């Protein structure tokens, strides 16, 4: 039980990290486009 909840939290954490890094990349790309 403890092991499965731990791995579930890790999966959620990984998906959140991917989500936020994707947002940061998108914001960075938009700022670069604004400067052009």
N, C-alpha and C positions, 0 to 999 in steps of 0.2 A: 504493500500500500504506500509506504513512504517512498520507495524507489520510483514507483510509477508517477506519483505526484511531483517528485523532483524532476523527472525527465519531461513531464508535461510543462512545468514552469520554464525549463530550459528552452523548449520548443517555442513557447510564447515569447520568451525574452529574445530569441533569435529572430522571430518574425517582426517584433517591434523594432529591433536594431535595423533590419533590412528596410522597414517602412520609413524610419527616420532618415537613414542614409539616402534613401531614394528621394525624399523630400529635399534634403540638403543639396543633392546633385541637381535636382530640378531648379531650385532657387539659384544655384551657382550658374547654371546654363542661362537662365533668364537674365541675370545681372550681366553676363557676358554679352548677350544679345542687345541689351540696352546700351552698352558702351559702344557698339558698332555703329 
